[in-house]
Amino acid sequence: MVSIPYLDKADLGPLADAAASWKALPAKYDALQREFEQRVINHLKGHWEGDAAEAAFVTMGKARTEYENAATEAERIAKLLLDAHGEFAASQKQLHALLDEARNDHYKVYDDGRVEDVDPRQDSPTASASPGLAEERKKKLDSLVSRLTRVLEVATAADEAASSALERDANGDSQSFNTSVYTTLDSVEADQAAALMNKKGRLSDAEITKLNLLLSANKNDPEFSRDFAVKTGGENMLSKYNELMSPPAGTTLSKAQLAQLKELKANLGTTIGTATTSDDNGKPDKDITKFQNDLLKAGQRDFNANPTESPYGLSGYQLTSSLMSEGKWDKDFLQDYGDALITAEKNGANAGQNPDAYWGYPRTLGTTNIGALDPMTGFMDALGHNPDASTEFLTSEATIDGEKVDHLDYLLKDRHWPEGPGYTGDPGNPSGYNNLGHALESATSGRSFDDDGAPVKHTAERAALMSHVVDTVGGDPGLASGSPRDALRDSLGNMTAEYMADVQASIGNEQGTIKPFGADANLDTGKLQPFLATVGRDPDAYVAITEASQANTAIWMQQVAESNPSDMATAMENVAHPGGVVAGILSDARDQAIFEEHSASDKDFNDAVALGDKWAGRGLGMAVGAATNTAAPIVGTIAGWAVEDIQALVVDQVQQDTVDEAKHEASERYAEGREAVRSSSAESLRQAIAHSGVQTSDKDINVYAEAAARAAEDGYSAGTTWNSSTSGR
């Protein structure tokens, strides 16, 4: 690996000079060729005949070809050196920027790549008083280490590729000049990586390290990824991956070797995904199309990693889906792949009701336990990382043996999802419903499920899908209730938070103040209540929905304050009431989870509050965007004041003492929840008016605050009553 001091201090001037010199050579060779023709060949023509002349002219013709070959090789070497200089210069510039960033943020970077936090605040008394400081510093440190590592990987891969290309003699001994020299580092690195994937037999640790370096440095590069995929081939790609992830019986892997293979899975999956999208911005690439078709065809066969051993390895679908959980894959390919996967299950697994047997024994993950026996989980995560693909897939259908199969209905209602970490490939996630949730989040939000960036305006198609999900789950709450279906709830909670404006508007929006963030989902109130009651039993979902609801209410209150209506109290009541209803439903759902369903405790809900507060900020961003009809950032200027205040209010409302049923009467919990929503609504109103610029007396503010508090309280009572009555209590 190229070291930090070497890249930091490297003088790239001589390399630039060499590239310039080589770039000038073709013109000089062309000039020599013309001079040779004019002064020698043309001068002799017509003046020299006979056998000796014929032989000489043949030799002179070869010499002319040599001039042409020399010019061609010089041109290609110049391009290669220019490419190498560009790679090294870019890496060096990135390194310098990272080192400056580290110094400015009080991190020390050592020559061996270690990064140490030397912020003096860490040793001060104020650090202990700021519990978020340590976590914030750790995130920054991890980010620095990750980005430094990537810069060094890219520089190392480029360095080794340039060396290999310059030493290459592709033409052997029959030509004086090499006319097939590389011109880009991408082509060198793609050849090197493909050669490793095409090698017969298991790769050594050093070869896996080399392959990881090449893929990590180039996994997001379309040109490299395309060449690598085409040169490796779809079927051979899966075969080698299966072999690497399933070492022979009796093989003991160290922690370092296992980590190396997990890294390879991530790098290889991302690289292949990039390859499938490499022709998205141009003409269809027949070689990439063939590669994708080969992957689809290979899904139907089993790959035996160790032919003399039993049980055998994995199917092509299992291997491809394992890789799919990484990176961004081509939308059209994902549609074809999903149809093929559902078709395979419908035809071979009791119409999708017994995938355990279909995907299970004699197939095995091998001793590494990398991958998943249920290929649908990896495919769901692929959709979760590809919003356009997930929206299209979950709103469409397949035709299987002449029968129309709705994708979402099959996945949400018809399919039996195998349980256990062997089927999901994740020890902490025993249910594939969690992966289905990832796909649903992506499809309805327009963002990758794990993307914490700015929200994306809701399209009509995504809003309609959200409405369909609410109707489906609200009409049959069992689809998101009872292990393992409980694993869906956190994602459904995020989706509800994403569409909080639509949720509140469906409950009450008499004056039209509440605006959707993009297209209107037009949620059915009758289906929304049981949906919220079911989803709100999950601690993470509870917190996401509560934060988003309070954030939206705060923005609508500010909108009302700034518009300064003649009847301020009534206008504020109208926007406070829906948030109260949401809080009431969730409060009752929380009690059901703790005291009836026994799926969570007060501590679980409180821990969720402590660990996640993103929806206060994101909810503000979407509400601001809706209010101003712009694609607002996470926090717009209209709500710049609100984040910390709203987050504090959320904590006050959500967090309760950890108690058991005997020590806390239902009436007390109800009273506490009602008071919390009263106070938070009143405080949001005071903040809104204070930041609206509208001159209002303290007396009037108190009147408005009481009106908002009372409306929220009434909504809370309605929500809890509504939820209790429909849940049979």
Buried (B, 14 or more C-beta within 10 A) or exposed (E): BBBBEEBEEBEEEEBBEBBEEBBEBBEEBBEEBEEBBEEBBEEBEEEEEEEEEEEBBEEBEEBBBBBBBBBBBBBBBBBBBBBBBBBBBBBBEBBEEBBEBBEEBBBEBEEEEEBEBEBEBEEEEEBEEEEEBBEEBEEBBEEBBEBBEBBBBBBBBBBBBBEBBBEBEEBEEEBEBBBEBBBBBBBBBBBBBBEBBEEEEBBEEEEBBBBBBBBBBBBBBBBBBBBBBBBBBBBBBBBBBBBBBBBEEEEEBEEEBBEBBEBBBBBBBBBBBBBBBBBEEEEEBEBBBEBBEBBBEBBEEBBBBBEEBEEBBBBBBBBBBBBBBBBBBBBBBBBBBBBBBBBBBBEBBEBBBBBBEBBBEEBBBBBBBBBBBBBBBBBBBBBBBBBBBBBBBBBEBBEBEEEEBBBBEBBBEBBBBBBBBBBBBBEEBBBBBBBBBBBBBBBBBBBBBEBEEBBBBBBEBBBBBBBBBBBBBBEBBEBBBEEBBBBBBBBBBBBBBBBBBBBBBBBBBEBEBBBBBBBBBEBBEEBBBBBBBBBBBBBBBBBBBBBBBBBBBBBBBBBBBBEBEEEBBBBBBBBBBBBBBBBBBBBBBBBBBBBEBEBBBBBBBBBBBEEBBBBBBBBBBBBBBBBBEEBBBBBBEBBEBBBEBBBBBBBBBBBBEBBEEEEBEBEEBBEBBBBBBBBBBBBBBBBBBBBBEEEBEEEEBEBBBBBBBBBBBBBBBBBBEBBBEBBEE
